[in-house]
Amino acid sequence: MQTVTLSFFRFRSVTARVWAFAMMGGARLALPRIPGIEFWKLCGSGTGDGFTPVPNTAVYAILAAWPDLGTARTRTGHHRLYRWYQRWSSEHWTVFLSAISSRGAWAGTEPFEIHKIDQSAGPIAILTRATVKPSIVVQFWNRVPGISAVISADPNVLFKIGIGEVPLLHQVTFSIWPDVTTMAAFARDPVGPHARAITAVRNGQWFKEELYARFAILGDSGSWGGGSPLAPKEPQR
């Protein structure tokens, strides 16, 4: 069963950040040579939670697809490229995923294999990817902060981040929700910024290419923000 991994790395020192920036070019030579890798993308991030056009030199991500969970865990945990990233980073976290639905394309391909997994009671991850038309970049980025603010205010969201391959033009959003119901409540709010943005996208044909995928979560490794974003949260008093 194909397994998709999304690995995040945080770099604190100036030297480490320079190394990570250089690897946006250097890792492109190494990633295709990793045994078993089926699809890969290197991504940077924006400031805050990534939902801004201002680059964040401290956070980078690697998205990859593998033939099975065992290969995914072995390669992301032990291959020398991933080990380099882990050694240079101050914190790293990988989430293991299996696609349960996907529509659209990424760079002209359909990268994710679909598997039938019951997600009625478990956490769900959402990934969207779009190539923004240069003529509407300003309109697009005027919408994004509003959506991010609403997600941040939602007590149900477990994790969210905005990343991208090319600043401004290639945007990826990734979020994790406790279940399908809470995710759908956010996405389908008829008066929320997400619904208004989707309407604007459809009416204005903002994107040259787009992809929307849902994933079951198979597990994770490492930490982010001092722990696993998937760990149960203690109830607020």
Accessible surface in RSA format (square Angstrom, percent):
REM  Atomic radii and reference values for relative SASA: ProtOr
REM  Chains: A
REM  Algorithm: Lee & Richards
REM  Probe-radius: 1.40
REM  Slices: 20
REM RES _ NUM      All-atoms   Total-Side   Main-Chain    Non-polar    All polar
REM                ABS   REL    ABS   REL    ABS   REL    ABS   REL    ABS   REL
RES MET A   1   106.83  55.3  63.95  42.3  42.88 102.1  56.54  48.1  50.29  66.6
RES GLN A   2     7.71   4.3   5.01   3.7   2.70   6.4   1.29   2.8   6.41   4.9
RES THR A   3     0.06   0.0   0.06   0.1   0.00   0.0   0.00   0.0   0.06   0.1
RES VAL A   4     0.48   0.3   0.48   0.4   0.00   0.0   0.48   0.4   0.00   0.0
RES THR A   5     0.00   0.0   0.00   0.0   0.00   0.0   0.00   0.0   0.00   0.0
RES LEU A   6     0.30   0.2   0.30   0.2   0.00   0.0   0.30   0.2   0.00   0.0
RES SER A   7     0.16   0.1   0.16   0.2   0.00   0.0   0.16   0.4   0.00   0.0
RES PHE A   8     0.05   0.0   0.00   0.0   0.05   0.1   0.00   0.0   0.05   0.1
RES PHE A   9     2.51   1.3   2.51   1.6   0.00   0.0   2.51   1.5   0.00   0.0
RES ARG A  10    48.93  20.5  48.93  24.9   0.00   0.0   7.62  10.4  41.31  25.0
RES PHE A  11     0.17   0.1   0.00   0.0   0.17   0.4   0.00   0.0   0.17   0.5
RES ARG A  12   159.73  67.1 141.53  72.1  18.20  43.3  55.44  75.8 104.29  63.2
RES SER A  13    61.42  51.9  50.33  67.2  11.09  25.5  51.07 108.7  10.35  14.5
RES VAL A  14   119.45  78.6 115.58 104.6   3.87   9.3 115.98 100.8   3.47   9.4
RES THR A  15    87.85  62.5  82.86  84.0   4.99  11.9  50.45  67.8  37.40  56.5
RES ALA A  16     5.70   5.2   5.70   8.8   0.00   0.0   5.70   8.0   0.00   0.0
RES ARG A  17    82.52  34.6  80.96  41.3   1.57   3.7  15.46  21.1  67.06  40.6
RES VAL A  18    94.90  62.4  91.68  83.0   3.22   7.8  94.62  82.2   0.28   0.8
RES TRP A  19    43.99  17.7  38.71  18.7   5.28  12.4  27.85  14.9  16.14  26.2
RES ALA A  20     0.71   0.7   0.00   0.0   0.71   1.6   0.00   0.0   0.71   1.9
RES PHE A  21   141.94  71.0 138.27  85.6   3.68   9.6 138.27  83.8   3.68  10.5
RES ALA A  22    63.92  58.8  46.12  71.2  17.80  40.5  55.22  77.8   8.70  23.0
RES MET A  23    23.87  12.4  23.87  15.8   0.00   0.0   4.24   3.6  19.63  26.0
RES MET A  24    33.77  17.5  32.22  21.3   1.56   3.7  31.22  26.5   2.55   3.4
RES GLY A  25    41.70  51.4   0.00   N/A  41.70  51.4  33.07  90.8   8.63  19.3
RES GLY A  26    33.37  41.2   0.00   N/A  33.37  41.2  24.35  66.8   9.02  20.2
RES ALA A  27     0.00   0.0   0.00   0.0   0.00   0.0   0.00   0.0   0.00   0.0
RES ARG A  28   101.43  42.6  95.12  48.5   6.31  15.0  37.44  51.2  63.98  38.8
RES LEU A  29   125.33  69.8 121.12  86.7   4.20  10.6 123.77  86.9   1.55   4.2
RES ALA A  30    28.15  25.9  23.64  36.5   4.51  10.3  27.05  38.1   1.11   2.9
RES LEU A  31     0.00   0.0   0.00   0.0   0.00   0.0   0.00   0.0   0.00   0.0
RES PRO A  32    70.91  51.7  45.46  41.4  25.45  92.5  47.55  39.3  23.36 145.2
RES ARG A  33   189.41  79.5 163.18  83.2  26.24  62.5  61.56  84.1 127.85  77.5
RES ILE A  34     3.90   2.2   0.00   0.0   3.90   9.4   0.07   0.0   3.83  10.4
RES PRO A  35    77.56  56.5  66.26  60.4  11.30  41.1  77.56  64.0   0.00   0.0
RES GLY A  36    37.20  45.9   0.00   N/A  37.20  45.9  22.91  62.9  14.29  32.0
RES ILE A  37    27.13  15.4   5.09   3.8  22.04  53.1   5.09   3.7  22.04  59.8
RES GLU A  38    89.29  51.3  50.44  38.2  38.85  92.5  38.07  73.6  51.22  41.8
RES PHE A  39    28.07  14.0  23.95  14.8   4.13  10.7  28.05  17.0   0.03   0.1
RES TRP A  40    56.76  22.8  50.62  24.5   6.14  14.4  38.14  20.3  18.62  30.2
RES LYS A  41    43.60  21.3  43.42  26.6   0.18   0.4   9.16   8.2  34.43  36.7
RES LEU A  42     3.10   1.7   1.49   1.1   1.61   4.0   1.49   1.0   1.61   4.3
RES CYS A  43     0.94   0.7   0.94   1.0   0.01   0.0   0.01   0.0   0.93   1.0
RES GLY A  44    14.95  18.4   0.00   N/A  14.95  18.4  14.72  40.4   0.23   0.5
RES SER A  45    14.29  12.1   1.60   2.1  12.69  29.2   6.04  12.9   8.25  11.6
RES GLY A  46     5.75   7.1   0.00   N/A   5.75   7.1   2.32   6.4   3.43   7.7
RES THR A  47    50.19  35.7  49.49  50.2   0.69   1.7  41.08  55.2   9.10  13.8
RES GLY A  48    75.33  92.9   0.00   N/A  75.33  92.9  44.52 122.2  30.81  69.0
RES ASP A  49    63.97  44.8  54.92  54.7   9.04  21.4   5.15  12.1  58.82  58.7
RES GLY A  50     2.74   3.4   0.00   N/A   2.74   3.4   0.26   0.7   2.48   5.6
RES PHE A  51    10.85   5.4   9.37   5.8   1.48   3.9   9.37   5.7   1.48   4.3
RES THR A  52    43.32  30.8  39.05  39.6   4.27  10.2  39.05  52.5   4.27   6.4
RES PRO A  53    56.75  41.4  42.30  38.6  14.45  52.5  45.94  37.9  10.81  67.2
RES VAL A  54    86.78  57.1  85.21  77.1   1.57   3.8  86.78  75.4   0.00   0.0
RES PRO A  55    87.18  63.5  72.79  66.3  14.39  52.3  76.07  62.8  11.11  69.1
RES ASN A  56    31.43  21.7  26.93  26.0   4.50  10.8   3.34   8.0  28.09  27.2
RES THR A  57    66.30  47.2  63.36  64.2   2.95   7.0  54.16  72.7  12.14  18.4
RES ALA A  58    10.94  10.1  10.94  16.9   0.00   0.0  10.94  15.4   0.00   0.0
RES VAL A  59     8.24   5.4   8.24   7.5   0.00   0.0   8.24   7.2   0.00   0.0
RES TYR A  60    15.03   7.0  15.03   8.6   0.00   0.0  10.36   7.8   4.67   5.8
RES ALA A  61     0.77   0.7   0.05   0.1   0.71   1.6   0.05   0.1   0.71   1.9
RES ILE A  62     0.73   0.4   0.73   0.5   0.00   0.0   0.73   0.5   0.00   0.0
RES LEU A  63     0.81   0.5   0.69   0.5   0.13   0.3   0.69   0.5   0.13   0.3
RES ALA A  64     0.00   0.0   0.00   0.0   0.00   0.0   0.00   0.0   0.00   0.0
RES ALA A  65     0.00   0.0   0.00   0.0   0.00   0.0   0.00   0.0   0.00   0.0
RES TRP A  66     0.00   0.0   0.00   0.0   0.00   0.0   0.00   0.0   0.00   0.0
RES PRO A  67    54.02  39.4  42.83  39.0  11.20  40.7  45.38  37.5   8.65  53.7
RES ASP A  68    56.59  39.6  56.59  56.3   0.00   0.0  24.12  56.8  32.47  32.4
RES LEU A  69    59.49  33.1  56.56  40.5   2.92   7.4  56.56  39.7   2.92   7.9
RES GLY A  70    45.34  55.9   0.00   N/A  45.34  55.9  38.35 105.2   6.99  15.6
RES THR A  71    27.11  19.3  21.31  21.6   5.80  13.8   7.27   9.8  19.84  30.0
RES ALA A  72     0.00   0.0   0.00   0.0   0.00   0.0   0.00   0.0   0.00   0.0
RES ARG A  73    96.05  40.3  89.01  45.4   7.04  16.8  45.21  61.8  50.84  30.8
RES THR A  74    63.35  45.1  60.80  61.6   2.55   6.1  35.93  48.3  27.42  41.4
RES ARG A  75    61.08  25.6  60.80  31.0   0.28   0.7   3.63   5.0  57.45  34.8
RES THR A  76     4.78   3.4   2.63   2.7   2.15   5.1   0.95   1.3   3.82   5.8
RES GLY A  77    24.05  29.7   0.00   N/A  24.05  29.7  20.63  56.6   3.42   7.7
RES HIS A  78   138.32  75.6 119.27  82.9  19.05  48.7  73.98  76.2  64.34  74.9
RES HIS A  79    31.64  17.3  22.45  15.6   9.19  23.5  24.42  25.2   7.22   8.4
RES ARG A  80   158.28  66.5 152.18  77.6   6.10  14.5  46.47  63.5 111.81  67.8
RES LEU A  81     0.46   0.3   0.46   0.3   0.00   0.0   0.46   0.3   0.00   0.0
RES TYR A  82     0.85   0.4   0.85   0.5   0.00   0.0   0.85   0.6   0.00   0.0
RES ARG A  83    96.80  40.6  96.80  49.3   0.00   0.0  10.98  15.0  85.82  52.0
RES TRP A  84    99.22  39.8  99.04  47.9   0.18   0.4  81.33  43.4  17.89  29.0
RES TYR A  85     2.81   1.3   2.81   1.6   0.00   0.0   1.17   0.9   1.64   2.0
RES GLN A  86    26.04  14.6  17.54  12.8   8.50  20.2   5.61  11.9  20.43  15.5
RES ARG A  87   153.57  64.5 119.60  61.0  33.98  80.9  70.05  95.7  83.53  50.6
RES TRP A  88   103.11  41.4  89.24  43.2  13.88  32.6  75.15  40.1  27.97  45.4
RES SER A  89    14.78  12.5   0.00   0.0  14.78  34.0   0.38   0.8  14.40  20.2
RES SER A  90    61.57  52.0  19.16  25.6  42.41  97.7  30.33  64.6  31.24  43.8
RES GLU A  91    22.76  13.1  17.28  13.1   5.47  13.0  16.10  31.1   6.66   5.4
RES HIS A  92    60.10  32.8  57.71  40.1   2.38   6.1  30.31  31.2  29.79  34.7
RES TRP A  93     0.29   0.1   0.00   0.0   0.29   0.7   0.00   0.0   0.29   0.5
RES THR A  94     9.44   6.7   9.19   9.3   0.25   0.6   0.51   0.7   8.94  13.5
RES VAL A  95     0.00   0.0   0.00   0.0   0.00   0.0   0.00   0.0   0.00   0.0
RES PHE A  96     2.28   1.1   2.28   1.4   0.00   0.0   2.28   1.4   0.00   0.0
RES LEU A  97     0.12   0.1   0.12   0.1   0.00   0.0   0.12   0.1   0.00   0.0
RES SER A  98     0.04   0.0   0.00   0.0   0.04   0.1   0.04   0.1   0.00   0.0
RES ALA A  99     0.89   0.8   0.00   0.0   0.89   2.0   0.00   0.0   0.89   2.4
RES ILE A 100    36.21  20.6  19.76  14.7  16.45  39.6  19.76  14.2  16.45  44.6
RES SER A 101    45.01  38.0  42.62  56.9   2.39   5.5  40.08  85.4   4.93   6.9
RES SER A 102    39.87  33.7   9.09  12.1  30.78  70.9   5.79  12.3  34.08  47.7
RES ARG A 103   156.60  65.8 149.97  76.4   6.63  15.8  69.15  94.5  87.45  53.0
RES GLY A 104    39.67  48.9   0.00   N/A  39.67  48.9  25.40  69.7  14.27  32.0
RES ALA A 105    25.81  23.7  24.47  37.8   1.35   3.1  24.47  34.5   1.35   3.6
RES TRP A 106     0.56   0.2   0.56   0.3   0.00   0.0   0.56   0.3   0.00   0.0
RES ALA A 107    60.28  55.4  28.62  44.2  31.67  72.0  42.06  59.2  18.22  48.3
RES GLY A 108    64.49  79.5   0.00   N/A  64.49  79.5  31.35  86.0  33.14  74.2
RES THR A 109    70.16  49.9  65.01  65.9   5.15  12.3  69.40  93.2   0.76   1.1
RES GLU A 110   149.72  86.0 119.91  90.7  29.80  71.0  35.65  69.0 114.07  93.1
RES PRO A 111    15.10  11.0   0.43   0.4  14.67  53.3   8.59   7.1   6.50  40.4
RES PHE A 112    13.10   6.6   0.00   0.0  13.10  34.1   0.61   0.4  12.49  35.8
RES GLU A 113    92.21  52.9  86.42  65.4   5.79  13.8  38.24  74.0  53.97  44.1
RES ILE A 114    87.13  49.6  60.21  44.9  26.92  64.9  60.21  43.4  26.92  73.1
RES HIS A 115    37.60  20.6  32.98  22.9   4.62  11.8  21.78  22.4  15.83  18.4
RES LYS A 116   215.15 105.0 177.43 108.9  37.72  89.8 126.74 114.1  88.41  94.2
RES ILE A 117    55.61  31.6  36.68  27.3  18.93  45.6  41.77  30.1  13.84  37.5
RES ASP A 118   121.27  84.9  88.66  88.2  32.61  77.1  46.37 109.1  74.90  74.7
RES GLN A 119    23.73  13.3  18.86  13.8   4.87  11.6   4.56   9.7  19.16  14.5
RES SER A 120    87.10  73.6  55.89  74.6  31.21  71.9  47.71 101.6  39.39  55.2
RES ALA A 121    96.68  88.9  63.12  97.4  33.56  76.3  68.69  96.7  27.99  74.1
RES GLY A 122    19.59  24.2   0.00   N/A  19.59  24.2  16.89  46.3   2.70   6.1
RES PRO A 123    51.59  37.6  51.50  46.9   0.09   0.3  51.50  42.5   0.09   0.5
RES ILE A 124     0.21   0.1   0.21   0.2   0.00   0.0   0.21   0.1   0.00   0.0
RES ALA A 125     0.00   0.0   0.00   0.0   0.00   0.0   0.00   0.0   0.00   0.0
RES ILE A 126    14.37   8.2  13.44  10.0   0.92   2.2  13.44   9.7   0.92   2.5
RES LEU A 127     0.15   0.1   0.15   0.1   0.00   0.0   0.15   0.1   0.00   0.0
RES THR A 128    43.12  30.7  43.07  43.7   0.05   0.1  33.95  45.6   9.17  13.9
RES ARG A 129     5.99   2.5   4.39   2.2   1.60   3.8   0.62   0.8   5.38   3.3
RES ALA A 130     9.02   8.3   8.87  13.7   0.15   0.3   8.87  12.5   0.15   0.4
RES THR A 131    17.04  12.1  17.04  17.3   0.00   0.0  14.08  18.9   2.96   4.5
RES VAL A 132     0.93   0.6   0.00   0.0   0.93   2.2   0.00   0.0   0.93   2.5
RES LYS A 133    65.09  31.8  65.09  39.9   0.00   0.0  34.20  30.8  30.88  32.9
RES PRO A 134    89.97  65.6  74.22  67.7  15.74  57.2  74.63  61.6  15.34  95.3
RES SER A 135    96.22  81.3  60.60  80.9  35.62  82.1  57.36 122.1  38.86  54.4
RES ILE A 136    21.03  12.0  21.03  15.7   0.00   0.0  21.03  15.1   0.00   0.0
RES VAL A 137    24.18  15.9  23.41  21.2   0.77   1.9  23.41  20.3   0.77   2.1
RES VAL A 138   104.83  69.0 100.33  90.8   4.50  10.8 104.36  90.7   0.47   1.3
RES GLN A 139    84.36  47.2  81.24  59.4   3.13   7.4  40.01  85.2  44.35  33.6
RES PHE A 140    19.62   9.8  19.62  12.2   0.00   0.0  19.62  11.9   0.00   0.0
RES TRP A 141    21.87   8.8  16.91   8.2   4.96  11.6  17.13   9.1   4.74   7.7
RES ASN A 142   111.82  77.1  85.28  82.4  26.54  63.9  25.23  60.7  86.59  83.7
RES ARG A 143    89.66  37.6  83.83  42.7   5.83  13.9  20.73  28.3  68.93  41.8
RES VAL A 144    11.16   7.3  11.12  10.1   0.04   0.1  11.15   9.7   0.01   0.0
RES PRO A 145    64.66  47.1  57.84  52.7   6.82  24.8  60.46  49.9   4.19  26.1
RES GLY A 146    33.19  40.9   0.00   N/A  33.19  40.9  30.32  83.2   2.87   6.4
RES ILE A 147    28.64  16.3  28.64  21.3   0.00   0.0  28.64  20.6   0.00   0.0
RES SER A 148    14.61  12.3  14.61  19.5   0.00   0.0   4.25   9.0  10.36  14.5
RES ALA A 149    62.29  57.3  48.87  75.4  13.42  30.5  56.99  80.3   5.29  14.0
RES VAL A 150    59.64  39.2  56.11  50.8   3.53   8.5  58.67  51.0   0.97   2.6
RES ILE A 151    12.44   7.1  12.44   9.3   0.00   0.0  12.44   9.0   0.00   0.0
RES SER A 152    64.24  54.3  35.47  47.3  28.77  66.3  32.60  69.4  31.64  44.3
RES ALA A 153    81.67  75.1  50.08  77.3  31.59  71.9  61.48  86.6  20.18  53.5
RES ASP A 154    29.33  20.5  21.75  21.6   7.58  17.9   8.90  20.9  20.43  20.4
RES PRO A 155   120.57  87.9  88.73  80.9  31.84 115.7 102.08  84.3  18.49 114.9
RES ASN A 156    58.18  40.1  54.29  52.5   3.89   9.4   3.40   8.2  54.78  52.9
RES VAL A 157    16.63  10.9  12.60  11.4   4.03   9.7  12.60  10.9   4.03  10.9
RES LEU A 158    41.30  23.0  29.06  20.8  12.24  30.8  29.63  20.8  11.67  31.4
RES PHE A 159    20.70  10.4  13.25   8.2   7.45  19.4  20.61  12.5   0.09   0.2
RES LYS A 160    26.18  12.8  16.96  10.4   9.23  22.0   4.86   4.4  21.33  22.7
RES ILE A 161    12.09   6.9  12.09   9.0   0.00   0.0  12.09   8.7   0.00   0.0
RES GLY A 162     0.08   0.1   0.00   N/A   0.08   0.1   0.07   0.2   0.01   0.0
RES ILE A 163     3.29   1.9   0.69   0.5   2.60   6.3   3.29   2.4   0.00   0.0
RES GLY A 164    13.78  17.0   0.00   N/A  13.78  17.0   7.09  19.5   6.69  15.0
RES GLU A 165    25.30  14.5  15.42  11.7   9.88  23.5   8.24  15.9  17.06  13.9
RES VAL A 166    63.67  41.9  62.53  56.6   1.15   2.8  63.22  54.9   0.46   1.2
RES PRO A 167    95.48  69.6  76.93  70.1  18.55  67.4  89.08  73.5   6.40  39.8
RES LEU A 168    75.47  42.0  70.64  50.5   4.83  12.1  70.99  49.9   4.49  12.1
RES LEU A 169    55.90  31.1  55.90  40.0   0.00   0.0  55.90  39.3   0.00   0.0
RES HIS A 170    43.13  23.6  41.02  28.5   2.11   5.4  27.91  28.8  15.22  17.7
RES GLN A 171    14.18   7.9  12.51   9.1   1.67   4.0   4.25   9.0   9.93   7.5
RES VAL A 172     0.20   0.1   0.20   0.2   0.00   0.0   0.20   0.2   0.00   0.0
RES THR A 173    38.82  27.6  38.68  39.2   0.14   0.3  29.55  39.7   9.27  14.0
RES PHE A 174     0.74   0.4   0.00   0.0   0.74   1.9   0.35   0.2   0.39   1.1
RES SER A 175    14.23  12.0  14.15  18.9   0.08   0.2   4.48   9.5   9.75  13.7
RES ILE A 176     0.00   0.0   0.00   0.0   0.00   0.0   0.00   0.0   0.00   0.0
RES TRP A 177     3.38   1.4   3.38   1.6   0.00   0.0   1.53   0.8   1.85   3.0
RES PRO A 178    41.83  30.5  33.50  30.5   8.34  30.3  35.12  29.0   6.71  41.7
RES ASP A 179    38.99  27.3  38.99  38.8   0.00   0.0   7.89  18.6  31.10  31.0
RES VAL A 180    46.38  30.5  46.15  41.8   0.23   0.5  46.15  40.1   0.23   0.6
RES THR A 181   105.46  75.0  99.70 101.1   5.76  13.7  68.21  91.6  37.25  56.3
RES THR A 182    27.57  19.6  23.93  24.3   3.64   8.7  26.15  35.1   1.42   2.2
RES MET A 183     5.98   3.1   5.98   4.0   0.00   0.0   2.78   2.4   3.21   4.3
RES ALA A 184    12.78  11.7  11.41  17.6   1.36   3.1  12.72  17.9   0.06   0.2
RES ALA A 185    68.81  63.3  47.08  72.7  21.74  49.4  58.95  83.0   9.87  26.1
RES PHE A 186    25.25  12.6  15.52   9.6   9.73  25.3  22.51  13.6   2.74   7.8
RES ALA A 187    28.88  26.6  20.75  32.0   8.13  18.5  20.75  29.2   8.13  21.5
RES ARG A 188   171.56  72.0 152.92  78.0  18.64  44.4  61.03  83.4 110.53  67.0
RES ASP A 189    57.48  40.3  51.82  51.6   5.66  13.4  17.60  41.4  39.87  39.8
RES PRO A 190   112.45  82.0  88.74  80.9  23.72  86.2  93.10  76.9  19.35 120.3
RES VAL A 191   113.84  74.9 103.36  93.6  10.48  25.2 106.79  92.8   7.05  19.1
RES GLY A 192     8.07   9.9   0.00   N/A   8.07   9.9   8.07  22.1   0.00   0.0
RES PRO A 193    22.50  16.4  20.88  19.0   1.63   5.9  21.67  17.9   0.83   5.2
RES HIS A 194    46.86  25.6  46.86  32.6   0.00   0.0  24.90  25.7  21.96  25.6
RES ALA A 195    21.63  19.9  16.54  25.5   5.10  11.6  20.04  28.2   1.59   4.2
RES ARG A 196   121.44  51.0 114.93  58.6   6.51  15.5  54.91  75.0  66.53  40.3
RES ALA A 197     7.92   7.3   7.92  12.2   0.00   0.0   7.92  11.2   0.00   0.0
RES ILE A 198    71.53  40.7  71.53  53.3   0.00   0.0  71.53  51.5   0.00   0.0
RES THR A 199    75.70  53.8  71.66  72.6   4.04   9.6  49.05  65.9  26.65  40.3
RES ALA A 200    17.10  15.7   8.62  13.3   8.48  19.3  15.65  22.0   1.45   3.8
RES VAL A 201    10.02   6.6   9.21   8.3   0.81   1.9   9.21   8.0   0.81   2.2
RES ARG A 202   121.80  51.1 102.36  52.2  19.44  46.3  60.14  82.2  61.66  37.4
RES ASN A 203   120.32  83.0  85.94  83.0  34.38  82.8  30.74  74.0  89.58  86.6
RES GLY A 204    41.35  51.0   0.00   N/A  41.35  51.0  23.23  63.7  18.12  40.6
RES GLN A 205   126.96  71.0 119.89  87.6   7.06  16.8  32.27  68.7  94.68  71.8
RES TRP A 206    20.81   8.4  20.81  10.1   0.00   0.0  10.96   5.8   9.85  16.0
RES PHE A 207    40.21  20.1  20.94  13.0  19.28  50.2  20.94  12.7  19.28  55.2
RES LYS A 208   139.35  68.0 103.13  63.3  36.22  86.2  56.38  50.7  82.97  88.4
RES GLU A 209    41.49  23.8  33.87  25.6   7.62  18.1  26.58  51.4  14.91  12.2
RES GLU A 210    68.45  39.3  64.13  48.5   4.32  10.3  28.01  54.2  40.43  33.0
RES LEU A 211     4.37   2.4   0.21   0.2   4.16  10.5   2.06   1.4   2.31   6.2
RES TYR A 212    51.10  23.9  50.43  28.7   0.67   1.7  43.83  32.9   7.27   9.0
RES ALA A 213     0.00   0.0   0.00   0.0   0.00   0.0   0.00   0.0   0.00   0.0
RES ARG A 214    54.18  22.7  54.18  27.6   0.00   0.0   5.72   7.8  48.46  29.4
RES PHE A 215     0.00   0.0   0.00   0.0   0.00   0.0   0.00   0.0   0.00   0.0
RES ALA A 216     1.89   1.7   1.89   2.9   0.00   0.0   1.89   2.7   0.00   0.0
RES ILE A 217    29.80  17.0   4.01   3.0  25.80  62.2   4.01   2.9  25.80  70.0
RES LEU A 218    52.37  29.2  23.19  16.6  29.18  73.4  28.64  20.1  23.73  63.9
RES GLY A 219    17.76  21.9   0.00   N/A  17.76  21.9  17.43  47.8   0.33   0.7
RES ASP A 220    38.23  26.8  21.73  21.6  16.50  39.0   0.30   0.7  37.93  37.8
RES SER A 221    52.09  44.0  43.69  58.3   8.40  19.3  37.46  79.8  14.63  20.5
RES GLY A 222    44.95  55.4   0.00   N/A  44.95  55.4  19.40  53.2  25.56  57.2
RES SER A 223    38.01  32.1  37.05  49.5   0.96   2.2  17.26  36.8  20.75  29.1
RES TRP A 224    34.20  13.7  24.47  11.8   9.73  22.8  12.12   6.5  22.08  35.8
RES GLY A 225    68.06  83.9   0.00   N/A  68.06  83.9  34.67  95.2  33.38  74.8
RES GLY A 226    72.98  90.0   0.00   N/A  72.98  90.0  35.92  98.6  37.06  83.0
RES GLY A 227    31.59  39.0   0.00   N/A  31.59  39.0  30.38  83.4   1.22   2.7
RES SER A 228    38.83  32.8  22.86  30.5  15.97  36.8  21.82  46.5  17.01  23.8
RES PRO A 229    17.96  13.1   5.74   5.2  12.22  44.4  17.48  14.4   0.48   3.0
RES LEU A 230    44.03  24.5  22.57  16.1  21.47  54.0  23.07  16.2  20.96  56.4
RES ALA A 231    49.79  45.8  39.26  60.6  10.54  24.0  44.95  63.3   4.85  12.8
RES PRO A 232   133.94  97.6 104.22  95.0  29.72 108.0 115.53  95.4  18.41 114.4
RES LYS A 233   128.80  62.8  98.33  60.3  30.47  72.6  79.64  71.7  49.16  52.4
RES GLU A 234   157.49  90.4 137.47 104.0  20.02  47.7  53.58 103.6 103.92  84.8
RES PRO A 235   120.73  88.0 100.66  91.8  20.06  72.9 111.03  91.7   9.70  60.3
RES GLN A 236   182.17 101.9 145.99 106.7  36.18  86.1  54.24 115.5 127.93  97.0
RES ARG A 237   285.38 119.8 205.19 104.6  80.19 190.9 113.02 154.5 172.36 104.5
END  Absolute sums over single chains surface
CHAIN  1 A    11526.8       8966.2       2560.6       6899.2       4627.6
END  Absolute sums over all chains
TOTAL         11526.8       8966.2       2560.6       6899.2       4627.6
